[in-house]
Amino acid sequence: MSDIKDVFVPDLGEDSVEVIEICVSVGDSIDAEDAIVTVESDKASMDIPAPFGGTISEICVAVGDKISEGTLLAKIASADSEGATIAEAPVASEAPAVETVQAEAPSGESIIQVTVPDIGGDENVDVIEVLVAVGDSVEAEDGLITLETDKASMDVPSPEAGVVKAIHAAVGDKVSEGSLVIDLAISTGATESATTTEPAVPTEPAAQPAPTVAATSAAPSTIQVTVPDIGGDENVDVIDVLVAVGDSVDAEDGLITLETDKASMDVPSPEAGVVKAIHASVGDKVSQGSLVIDLEVAGALDVDTPAAPAPAPQASAPAPPATIAQVSPSTVSKAPPVPHHPSAGEIKATGRVHASPSVRRLAREFGVDLTQVTGSGNKGRIVKEDVQSYVKYELSRPKATAAPATGGGEGGLQVIAQPKVDFSKFGEVEELPLTRIQKLSGPNLHRNWVTIPHVTQFDEADITDLEDFRKQQNVVAEKRKLGFKITPLVFMMKAAADALKAYPTFNSSLSADGESLILKKYFHIGIAVDTPNGLVVPVVRDVDQKGIYELSQELMEISIKAREGKLKAADMQGSCFTISSLGGIGGTAFTPIVNAPDVAILGVSKSEIKPKWNGKDFDPRLMLPLSLSYDHRVIDGALAARFTVHLKNALEDLRNILL
């Protein structure tokens, strides 16, 4: 016989988070680890999974609610008695929760949950290795699991010494910041008392949905929704009315569709509410300020929320979530207006995109993959207009290359598919898989090459004196046993930082809309490092504020970390400019690809002794080839030439950097 158990918000590493999506409906059957809701913090969005399988009996939160650890999420009817301890501990009795922890921890120990720390904003990162097993003893900073992002692999360290009691991640899993990794038994009595007191929190948050009902029905008011700023256009045609009297709408839902000479757009609802009257119809002409609808909205929610502190409102709390959850099945059951397109793939409700359920429903109807849509709402949230614009854009794209193998990229770029060739008919072949870094960096390099108009400026710098000075300093460093060698690259980094100060345009990035430049006031330089698995670009920060010794030490350390695959995501973010040096290999010049969002990259080739005229005769001088690639949308040729000359002068005489 099934029992109804409460599901509470686990430790999320945040004081409070916002519910941005309800992933289930009342009556849904779910398995353990299926998402119940999607929440969003200042750093990331994440799903809160079901701790056990069963049938959703009630949903106790709604989209827009603020929740925290211990808040009642839902009630699940389940026959799984093992889940009872997890579900009931926070509300029924504190004792079972303590017993559950202490059952596996000896006296004087407590269990802490280790989660994925800040990994530079990356989400859904692959777990490529689990480094411990249940029962292992670990020290503080020992690796627990290894993650691999688009840029690097990294270990999640243990925050304290202890014994592994449970592992919640496996190879192949996708994790994000805040995802639970292991349960760790540590030798401390303080955590035990904290664990005992924490379950008392749910009594107040559990009543949160109830005041929502009281506030919604307390003092509704009617507002008039008018046409917003539509770019100065007047007498615009209404081509579609998207709602009817009595319809319930959410904030940002489209009300009517307008069409100008340039584009079509929806007039969004400013708030959630019920449509009471419609003042526009298809064929009408409207302008900014024209009345569209009368919308009945709820009264002040925040004022009424504290008015129901008693646990009693929990009985009525499930009503609003149930209503919200029941809206989805009725609308989803509608036949989609167009067939699902195979190229869109399967659309699954995940936390990878920020969109309301109504927007996700619209995307499913049109077969749109939301991961391909750029959001224009707050914090990059996808609104209905973004989906509609995406569909219209896709319909208007050139159809010259309709085969699935053809590529489509930014700006509607279309290229024909490469010919399929059976190379084995010409001779013996071997198929060697690309490394993971090659698979991930390839699309980025291709994007940068085809979307950035590259120009490369070539020059040579006379580094004869610099090289003599470098060798002298290496002798000094060896005598002082400093533990590092000074390479030519550190002088190039200092020269590049000086040139970036002199020409701020090079130390910028294009804004997302391409309408402005973001000028950076810091000087972080990326250094391309060749590793056995492929090319990575760690970033050395504040180059302008560091000396040659400090840069040499740091460069040696990050190079070692890069080759050992121990770079973190944060180690490869925030560059202003990139240097790619092939001087240790050879070559006279090359065209490096700009590392977006940087706007320039310096390629360095092998130095060579050349005869240079000094006014009387030829002197042998050590010349260093420089290849500066830049984004021609931001930098013109004259500015690039000046930048290269400044860089050249700094390398030829380091005293120029002091001026």
Buried (B, 14 or more C-beta within 10 A) or exposed (E): EEBEBBBBBBBBBBEBBBBBBBBBBBEBEBEBEBBBBBBBBEBBBBBBBBBBBBBBBBBBBBBBBBBBBBBBBBBBBBEBEEBBBBBBBBBBEBEBBBEBBBEBBEEEBBBBBBBBBBBBEBBEBBBBEBBBEEEBEBEEEBBBBBBBBBBBBBBBBBBBBBBBBBBBBEEEBBBBBBBBBBBBBBBBEEBBEEBBEBBEBBBEBBBBBBBBBBBBEBEBEEBEBBBEEBEEBEEBBBEBBBBEEEBBBBBBBBBBBBBBEEEBBBBBBBBBBBBBEBBBEEEBEBBBEBBBBBBBBBBEBEEBBEEBEEBEBBEBBBBBBBBBBEBBEEEBEEEEEEEBEEEBEEBEBBBBBBBBBBBBBBBBBBBBBBEEBEBEBEEEBBBBBBBBBBBEEBEEEEEEBEEEEEBBEEEEEBEEEEEEEEEEEEEEEEEEEEEBBEEBBEEBBBBBEBBBEBBBBBBBBBBBBBBEBBEEBBEEBEEEEBEBBBBBBBBBBBBBBBBBBBBEBBBBBBEEEEEEBEEBEEBBBBBBBBBEBBBBBBBBBEBBEBEBBBBBBBBBEBBEBBBEBBBBBBBBBEBBBBBBBBBEEEEEBBBBBBBBBBBBBBBBBBBEEEEBEEEEEEEEBBBBBBBBBBBBEBBEEEBBEBBBBBBBBBBBEBEBBEE
